[in-house]
C-alpha cells in the first residue's frame, strides 16, 4: 500500500494553525472589546450607547451603508452583466477600473469626492441647482460608500455569470420565453445568492468605513457624524471605555445583520 504524501499537514496540525491564526488576527482583538466594555458597568454602558449623539451616529452609519449597498446591488448587477455578456472597446480598461477603490487610498478618494461634490465642484454645482447638497451631507456619505462598495458586488456576481450555461437560456427562448422571462425565471434565481453576498460585503465595508467618508461627511454632530468618527473622537480624548462601548454595539449589529443576510442566502441556495 502506497502511503499518500500531503503537501499541507494533516487535519490536526492544519486545524490548529488555522485556529491559532484566526485567534491572533480576529478573535483575540475582538474579545478585547468585550473585556474593556465589561469594566464600565451596566448603567454607564447603557448611558453611553443611548446618548442622543451616539444614536444619531448609528442611524447615519447604518442607514447610509444600507442605502449604498442596495444601490451597489442594483448597478453592480448591471455592470457585471455588461462586462460578461458584451464585447466592446476598452472593456479591459473598464474592468480594471472596478478594482480602483481597492487600490486607491481611502483618504485620496474622500478628498476627490469632496472636491467633486462641493458647491463649486463639477458635480456639486449641478446638484446645487436642484437644491441638493453634495458634500457635507448624508447624500455625500452615501456617494462615498457607493464608491468603495461597488467592487464587492461586481466581483461576486461576475464569475457566476461567466459560469452560467447559455444553452439553458437558448432552450427557454426556443420554448417561447421572452427576454424578460428568461432573465427573471432562469438567470435571476442563480444570481440571488451571489447578489446577497455582494450586498452583505458592501454593507459590512460601509458600516466601518472611515477614510473616504470623514472628509465628505462634514462631521456635524447629530447630522453627518458617523460612528467610526465618534469612536476616534473618544479615543483622542482617552475615553477608551466609551469608544469600545460604541464599537461593541456596531459589532453586535453587524453580526446580526450579516447573520440574517447569510440565512436568506442559505435559503435561496436551498430552494434554487
C-alpha positions in Angstrom: 0.0 0.0 0.0 1.4 3.3 -1.1 1.3 6.0 1.6 -0.2 9.2 0.4 2.0 12.3 0.9 0.4 15.6 1.6 1.9 19.0 0.8 -0.2 20.5 3.5 0.0 19.0 7.1 -2.8 16.7 8.3 -6.1 17.8 9.7 -5.0 18.2 13.3 -2.0 20.4 12.5 -3.8 22.4 9.9 -6.8 23.0 12.1 -4.6 24.0 15.0 -2.7 26.5 12.8 -6.0 27.9 11.4 -7.4 28.4 14.9 -4.2 30.0 16.1 -4.1 32.4 13.1 -7.7 33.3 13.5 -7.3 33.8 17.2 -4.4 36.1 16.8 -5.8 38.1 14.0 -9.6 38.1 14.7 -10.8 36.5 17.9 -8.4 38.0 20.4 -8.7 41.6 19.1 -12.5 41.4 19.1 -12.6 39.8 22.6 -10.8 42.9 24.0 -13.8 45.0 23.1 -16.0 42.8 25.3 -13.4 42.8 28.1 -12.9 46.5 28.0 -16.6 47.2 27.9 -17.3 44.8 30.9 -15.3 47.2 33.1 -17.8 50.0 32.6 -20.8 48.6 34.4 -24.3 48.3 33.0 -25.6 51.8 33.9 -22.6 53.6 32.4 -22.7 51.3 29.3 -26.4 52.0 28.7 -25.9 55.7 29.2 -23.0 55.8 26.7 -24.7 53.9 23.9 -28.1 55.6 24.3 -26.6 59.1 24.2 -28.5 61.1 21.5 -25.3 61.9 19.7 -24.2 58.3 19.6 -27.7 57.1 18.5 -27.7 59.7 15.7 -24.2 58.4 14.5 -25.6 54.8 14.5 -28.5 55.9 12.3 -26.2 57.7 9.9 -23.7 54.9 9.6 -26.1 52.0 9.2 -28.6 53.9 7.1 -26.2 55.3 4.6 -24.3 51.9 4.4 -27.6 50.1 3.7 -28.7 52.5 1.0 -25.3 52.4 -0.6 -25.2 48.6 -0.6 -28.7 48.5 -2.1 -27.6 50.9 -4.9 -24.4 48.8 -5.5 -26.5 45.6 -5.7 -28.7 47.1 -8.5 -26.0 48.8 -10.5 -23.3 46.2 -9.7 -25.5 43.5 -11.4 -25.8 45.7 -14.5 -22.1 46.4 -14.6 -21.3 42.7 -14.2 -23.8 41.8 -16.9 -22.3 44.2 -19.4 -18.7 43.1 -18.7 -19.6 39.4 -19.1 -22.2 39.4 -21.9 -20.9 42.1 -24.3 -17.7 42.8 -26.1 -16.7 46.4 -26.7 -13.7 48.7 -27.0 -11.9 49.5 -23.7 -13.6 46.6 -22.0 -10.4 45.6 -20.2 -9.9 49.2 -19.1 -13.4 49.4 -17.7 -13.0 46.0 -16.0 -9.8 47.2 -14.3 -11.4 50.4 -13.1 -13.8 48.3 -11.0 -10.9 47.4 -8.7 -9.7 51.1 -8.4 -11.4 51.6 -5.0 -9.4 48.7 -3.6 -6.1 50.2 -4.8 -6.8 53.9 -4.1 -6.1 55.1 -0.6 -9.4 55.9 1.1 -8.2 59.4 2.1 -7.5 60.2 -1.5 -10.9 59.0 -2.5 -12.5 61.1 0.2 -10.7 64.3 -0.8 -11.5 63.7 -4.5 -15.2 63.1 -3.9 -15.4 66.1 -1.6 -14.0 68.3 -4.3 -16.3 66.9 -7.0 -19.5 67.2 -4.9 -18.8 70.5 -3.2 -20.9 73.5 -4.2 -18.1 74.7 -6.5 -17.3 71.2 -7.8 -18.1 69.8 -11.2 -21.0 67.6 -10.0 -21.8 69.5 -6.8 -22.5 72.7 -8.7 -25.1 70.9 -10.9 -26.7 69.3 -7.9 -26.9 72.7 -6.2 -29.2 74.0 -8.9 -31.7 71.4 -7.9 -31.3 72.1 -4.2 -29.3 69.0 -3.5 -26.2 69.4 -1.2 -23.4 67.1 -2.3 -20.6 67.3 0.2 -21.1 67.7 3.9 -24.4 65.8 3.9 -25.8 62.3 4.2 -26.0 62.3 0.4 -22.2 62.7 0.2 -21.7 60.0 2.7 -23.8 57.6 0.6 -21.9 58.5 -2.5 -18.6 57.7 -0.8 -19.9 54.4 0.4 -21.2 53.5 -3.1 -17.7 54.2 -4.4 -15.9 51.9 -2.0 -18.5 49.2 -2.1 -19.1 48.6 -5.8 -16.2 46.2 -6.4 -17.6 43.7 -3.8 -20.9 43.3 -5.8 -19.4 43.2 -9.3 -16.6 40.8 -8.4 -19.0 38.5 -6.6 -21.6 38.3 -9.4 -19.1 38.3 -12.4 -17.7 34.8 -12.0 -21.2 33.3 -11.5 -22.4 35.0 -14.8 -19.4 33.6 -16.6 -20.2 30.1 -15.5 -23.9 30.2 -16.4 -24.9 27.7 -19.1 -26.1 29.7 -22.1 -27.8 26.6 -23.5 -30.4 26.8 -20.8 -31.3 30.3 -21.9 -31.4 29.2 -25.5 -33.7 26.3 -24.6 -36.1 28.8 -22.8 -36.0 31.0 -25.9 -36.9 28.1 -28.2 -39.8 27.3 -25.9 -41.2 30.8 -26.4 -39.9 32.7 -23.3 -39.3 36.4 -23.7 -36.0 38.0 -22.7 -37.6 39.4 -19.5 -39.0 36.0 -18.6 -35.6 34.3 -19.3 -33.9 36.8 -17.0 -36.4 36.6 -14.2 -37.1 32.9 -14.2 -33.8 31.4 -15.5 -30.9 33.8 -14.7 -32.0 35.8 -11.7 -32.6 32.7 -9.4 -29.0 31.7 -9.9 -27.8 35.2 -9.1 -29.7 35.8 -5.8 -27.0 34.1 -3.6 -24.0 36.0 -5.1 -26.1 39.2 -5.1 -26.8 38.9 -1.4 -23.2 38.0 -0.8 -22.0 41.1 -2.6 -24.6 43.2 -0.8 -23.5 42.0 2.6 -19.9 42.6 1.9 -20.6 46.1 0.6 -22.8 46.8 3.6 -20.2 45.5 6.1 -17.5 47.6 4.5 -19.7 50.7 4.5 -20.5 50.4 8.2 -16.9 50.6 9.3 -15.6 52.9 6.5 -13.7 56.0 7.8 -11.1 57.4 5.4 -13.3 58.1 2.4 -16.2 59.3 4.5 -14.6 61.6 7.1 -13.8 64.4 4.6 -17.1 64.4 2.6 -19.3 64.0 5.7 -18.6 67.4 7.2 -18.8 65.7 10.7 -21.7 67.7 12.1 -22.8 66.2 15.4 -26.4 64.8 15.1 -26.4 65.4 11.4 -23.5 63.9 9.5 -21.3 62.5 12.2 -20.6 58.8 11.6 -20.0 56.2 14.3 -16.3 55.4 13.4 -15.5 59.1 13.7 -17.2 59.3 17.1 -15.1 56.3 18.2 -11.9 58.1 17.0 -13.0 61.2 18.9 -13.4 59.2 22.1 -10.0 57.6 21.6 -8.4 61.0 21.2 -10.0 62.1 24.4 -8.5 58.9 26.1 -12.1 57.7 26.8 -11.4 54.1 25.8 -14.4 52.7 27.6 -16.9 54.8 25.7 -15.1 54.1 22.4 -15.2 50.3 23.0 -18.9 50.6 24.1 -19.8 52.2 20.8 -17.7 49.7 18.9 -19.4 46.8 20.7 -22.9 48.0 19.6 -21.7 48.3 16.0 -20.1 44.8 16.2 -23.2 43.2 17.5 -25.5 44.9 15.0 -23.1 44.0 12.2 -23.1 40.3 13.2 -26.9 40.2 13.5 -27.4 41.7 10.0 -24.8 39.5 8.4 -26.4 36.5 10.1 -29.8 37.4 8.7 -28.3 38.0 5.2 -26.5 34.7 5.3 -29.7 33.0 6.5 -31.5 34.4 3.5 -28.7 33.4 1.2 -28.7 29.8 2.6 -32.5 29.5 2.0 -32.0 30.9 -1.5 -29.4 28.2 -2.3 -31.6 25.6 -0.7 -34.6 26.3 -2.9 -32.7 27.2 -6.0 
